[in-house]
Amino acid sequence: MNGIDWAGMLKGMGYLVLSVAGGLGLGRAIIYFSLPERILASMLPHLKRWRIPAQALFALGVSIGSSRAGSALIAEAYRNDLLSEKEAVFGTLLQSFPGYLKRWAVSFPVAAALAGRAGIIYSLAVLVRSFFRFLFFLCMLRGKELPGQDFPGLPERQKNGRGSFSFFASLARTLPPSLGFFALAYLATPALQGFIEEGGAHLPLLSAAGWSVAAASFAHVNAALGAAGGALASGSLTTAQAVLALLAGNMLAVLSRVLRQDIAFWIGIFPGKMVRSLFAWNLATLLAVMAISVAAAAVPVFWGW
């Protein structure tokens, strides 16, 4: 263990604790003032002009508080023949963006704290991907305006998000894995680099340190960000390489997230044929936007920018 800069590692971990605490505090303020709800609520009246079914718009309003509640409303409308199968599929997939925007409001400052500029770029890239999927699902859902179809009012739940975000509970969940992976990456990356690079020489864009960051994505995104922060601090990765590793790891772990977070819920509210359609469209669009983002992130690494 000789040659390890223990003082540098402890200093980095100290900064990590302070920056994560500050980031979570900012996230709590964003949620307290209901900024994501205000942004999305202002969008809903304009979406009527896209000729989106009223039931899907109402469910989108509900999903500002809970995407699962919005999906349950879509399922009920489908069972009552108020929505076609196509409208139910894309109306359900539409619900993911409001929930993600609320999570992003908290996770963005944490990503910046854990991995610096690389975390900021990664977090913004994932948000842009999610927004483009949202627009795609809107286009697929757009149809003919039905006579007499009224836009239902947004449910009175705009303040529902207040008090639902616990600063200390989030800090307790975030810091242990983040510090652990930061230290692991800081200490283990130099030793792992030669071993993994030798076996992965045919994939020069993702080095040993990059593979360590990507593999951490299977545990949790904060684990990957913590590993990226450790690798950046030790000089094993550049910012561009860290962004590529984070996006690649996010893509590699996508199937496990879809199965764990979405399929288990959809099976309980939709018939089997609908679940298969939801799974196929969800996974296909995720892989498409992820592949584009990974390819874009590979360009500066390839050219050494």
C-alpha positions in Angstrom: 0.0 0.0 0.0 3.1 2.3 -0.2 2.8 5.3 -2.5 -0.9 5.9 -1.8 -1.6 9.5 -1.0 -3.8 9.0 2.1 -3.9 12.7 2.9 -5.2 13.4 -0.6 -7.8 10.7 -0.4 -9.1 12.0 3.0 -9.1 15.5 1.8 -11.1 14.5 -1.2 -13.6 12.6 1.0 -14.0 15.6 3.2 -14.8 17.8 0.3 -17.2 15.1 -0.9 -19.1 15.1 2.4 -19.5 18.9 2.3 -20.5 19.1 -1.4 -23.0 16.3 -1.1 -24.6 17.9 1.9 -24.8 21.2 0.1 -26.2 19.5 -3.0 -28.9 17.7 -1.1 -29.8 21.0 0.7 -30.3 22.7 -2.7 -32.4 19.7 -3.8 -34.5 20.0 -0.8 -35.1 23.7 -1.5 -36.1 23.0 -5.1 -38.6 20.4 -3.9 -39.9 22.6 -1.1 -40.8 25.4 -3.5 -42.4 22.8 -5.9 -40.4 24.0 -8.9 -40.8 20.8 -11.0 -44.6 20.8 -10.4 -44.9 24.5 -11.4 -42.9 23.9 -14.7 -45.0 20.8 -15.7 -48.3 22.3 -14.6 -47.7 25.3 -16.9 -47.1 22.8 -19.8 -50.4 20.9 -19.5 -52.8 23.4 -21.1 -50.5 23.8 -24.1 -50.4 20.1 -24.6 -54.1 20.1 -25.4 -53.3 21.7 -28.7 -51.4 18.6 -29.6 -54.7 16.7 -29.6 -53.7 14.4 -26.8 -56.5 12.3 -25.3 -58.0 14.0 -22.2 -57.5 10.9 -20.1 -53.8 10.9 -20.9 -53.5 14.6 -20.0 -55.3 14.1 -16.8 -53.0 11.1 -15.9 -50.0 13.3 -16.8 -51.2 15.9 -14.3 -51.5 13.2 -11.6 -48.1 11.8 -12.5 -46.5 15.1 -11.3 -47.2 13.6 -7.9 -46.8 9.9 -8.7 -46.0 8.4 -12.1 -47.5 5.1 -10.8 -50.8 6.8 -9.9 -50.8 8.3 -13.4 -50.2 4.8 -15.0 -53.0 3.3 -12.9 -55.4 6.0 -14.3 -54.3 5.1 -17.8 -55.0 1.4 -17.1 -58.5 2.2 -15.7 -59.3 4.3 -18.8 -58.1 1.4 -21.1 -60.2 -1.1 -19.2 -63.3 1.2 -19.7 -62.5 1.6 -23.4 -61.8 5.3 -23.1 -58.3 4.8 -24.6 -57.1 2.5 -27.4 -54.2 0.1 -26.9 -51.9 2.5 -28.6 -53.0 5.5 -26.6 -52.7 3.5 -23.4 -49.2 2.3 -24.2 -47.8 5.7 -25.1 -49.9 7.5 -22.4 -48.3 5.2 -19.8 -44.7 5.7 -21.2 -45.4 9.5 -21.1 -45.7 9.3 -17.3 -42.0 8.7 -16.6 -40.8 12.2 -17.4 -42.6 14.2 -14.7 -41.3 11.7 -12.0 -37.8 11.8 -13.5 -37.8 15.6 -13.5 -38.5 15.6 -9.7 -35.8 13.0 -9.1 -33.4 14.9 -11.3 -33.9 18.1 -9.3 -32.4 16.3 -6.3 -29.9 14.1 -8.1 -28.3 16.9 -10.2 -26.6 18.8 -7.4 -25.5 15.4 -5.9 -24.0 14.3 -9.3 -22.1 17.6 -9.4 -20.8 17.1 -5.9 -19.7 13.5 -6.5 -18.1 13.8 -9.9 -17.7 17.5 -10.6 -18.0 18.7 -14.2 -18.3 15.1 -15.4 -21.3 14.6 -13.1 -22.9 17.8 -14.4 -22.5 16.8 -18.0 -23.7 13.2 -17.4 -26.8 14.5 -15.5 -27.7 17.0 -18.2 -27.3 14.4 -20.9 -29.6 12.0 -19.1 -32.2 14.7 -18.6 -32.0 15.7 -22.3 -32.5 12.0 -23.3 -35.5 11.7 -21.1 -37.0 14.9 -22.5 -36.6 13.7 -26.1 -38.3 10.4 -25.2 -41.1 12.4 -23.7 -41.5 14.4 -27.0 -41.4 11.1 -29.0 -44.2 9.6 -26.9 -46.2 12.8 -27.3 -45.9 12.6 -31.1 -46.9 8.9 -31.0 -49.9 9.7 -28.8 -51.1 12.6 -30.9 -54.4 11.9 -32.6 -57.6 13.4 -33.9 -59.4 15.7 -31.5 -62.6 14.2 -30.3 -65.8 16.3 -30.3 -66.8 17.4 -26.8 -63.5 16.3 -25.3 -62.8 18.6 -22.5 -59.5 19.1 -20.8 -59.9 18.1 -17.1 -58.4 20.4 -14.6 -55.1 19.6 -13.0 -55.7 17.8 -9.7 -55.3 19.9 -6.6 -52.1 18.4 -5.4 -49.5 21.0 -6.3 -48.2 21.2 -2.7 -48.0 17.4 -2.3 -44.2 17.4 -2.7 -43.6 19.6 0.3 -42.1 17.7 3.3 -41.7 14.5 1.3 -38.0 14.9 0.9 -36.0 14.1 4.0 -32.5 15.8 4.0 -31.0 13.6 6.7 -32.4 10.3 5.4 -31.2 11.1 1.9 -27.8 12.1 3.3 -27.6 8.8 5.2 -28.5 6.8 2.1 -26.1 8.7 -0.2 -22.9 9.2 1.8 -21.9 5.6 2.8 -21.9 4.1 -0.8 -20.5 7.3 -2.2 -17.6 7.5 0.2 -17.0 3.7 -0.1 -16.8 3.8 -3.9 -14.8 7.0 -3.9 -12.2 5.3 -1.7 -12.3 2.1 -3.6 -11.8 3.8 -6.9 -9.0 6.0 -5.5 -7.1 3.0 -4.0 -7.9 0.3 -6.5 -7.8 2.0 -9.8 -4.0 2.1 -10.2 -3.8 -1.7 -9.5 -6.8 -2.6 -11.6 -5.8 -0.5 -14.6 -3.0 -2.7 -15.9 -5.0 -5.9 -15.4 -8.2 -4.8 -17.1 -6.5 -2.7 -19.8 -4.5 -5.7 -20.9 -7.7 -7.8 -21.3 -9.7 -4.9 -22.8 -7.0 -3.6 -25.2 -9.5 -4.0 -28.1 -11.8 -1.4 -26.4 -9.4 1.5 -26.0 -12.0 4.1 -25.4 -13.0 2.6 -22.0 -10.0 2.0 -19.8 -9.7 0.0 -16.6 -10.8 3.0 -14.6 -13.7 3.5 -17.0 -14.8 -0.1 -16.6 -14.7 0.3 -12.8 -17.0 3.3 -13.1 -19.3 1.6 -15.6 -19.5 -1.6 -13.4 -20.5 0.5 -10.4 -23.7 1.6 -12.2 -25.1 -1.9 -11.6 -25.2 -1.1 -7.9 -26.5 2.5 -8.0 -25.9 5.7 -10.0 -24.4 7.3 -6.9 -22.0 4.5 -6.6 -20.9 5.1 -10.2 -20.6 8.8 -9.6 -18.6 8.2 -6.5 -16.3 5.9 -8.4 -15.9 8.5 -11.2 -15.1 11.1 -8.6 -12.4 8.9 -7.1 -10.9 8.1 -10.5 -10.9 11.8 -11.4 -9.3 12.7 -8.1 -6.5 10.1 -8.6 -5.9 11.3 -12.2 -7.0 7.9 -13.7 -9.7 9.5 -15.9 -10.2 12.7 -17.7 -13.6 14.5 -17.6 -14.5 13.2 -21.1 -13.5 9.7 -20.2 -15.5 9.8 -17.0 -18.6 11.0 -18.8 -18.3 8.2 -21.4 -17.9 5.6 -18.6 -20.9 6.9 -16.7 -23.1 6.9 -19.8 -21.8 3.4 -20.8 -22.5 2.0 -17.4 -26.0 3.6 -17.4 -26.7 1.8 -20.7 -25.3 -1.5 -19.5 -27.6 -1.5 -16.4 -30.7 -0.4 -18.3 -32.3 -3.9 -18.5 -32.1 -4.6 -14.8 -33.7 -1.2 -14.0 -36.6 -1.7 -16.4 -37.3 -5.2 -15.0 -36.9 -4.0 -11.4 -38.8 -0.7 -11.6 -41.3 -0.9 -14.4 -42.3 -4.5 -15.4 -43.2 -5.6 -11.9 -45.7 -2.7 -11.6 -47.1 -3.0 -15.1 -47.9 -6.7 -14.7 -50.2 -5.8 -11.9 -52.4 -3.3 -13.8 -52.2 -4.2 -17.5 -52.9 -7.4 -19.5 -50.0 -9.5 -20.8 -50.1 -8.2 -24.3 -50.0 -4.6 -23.1 -47.1 -5.4 -20.8 -45.1 -6.8 -23.7 -45.8 -3.7 -25.8 -44.8 -1.4 -22.9 -41.6 -3.3 -22.3 -40.6 -3.4 -26.0 -41.2 0.4 -26.6 -39.7 1.4 -23.3 -36.5 -0.6 -23.8 -36.1 0.2 -27.5 -36.4 3.9 -27.0 -34.1 3.8 -24.0 -31.5 1.9 -25.9 -31.8 4.2 -28.9 -31.2 7.5 -26.9 -28.6 5.8 -24.8 -26.6 4.6 -27.8 -26.7 8.1 -29.3 -25.5 9.7 -26.1 -22.7 7.1 -25.7 -21.6 7.7 -29.3 -21.6 11.4 -28.8 -19.6 11.1 -25.5 -17.0 8.8 -27.4 -16.2 11.5 -29.9 -14.1 13.8 -27.6 -12.4 10.7 -26.0 -11.5 9.3 -29.4 -10.0 12.6 -30.6 -8.3 13.3 -27.2 -10.1 16.6 -26.6 
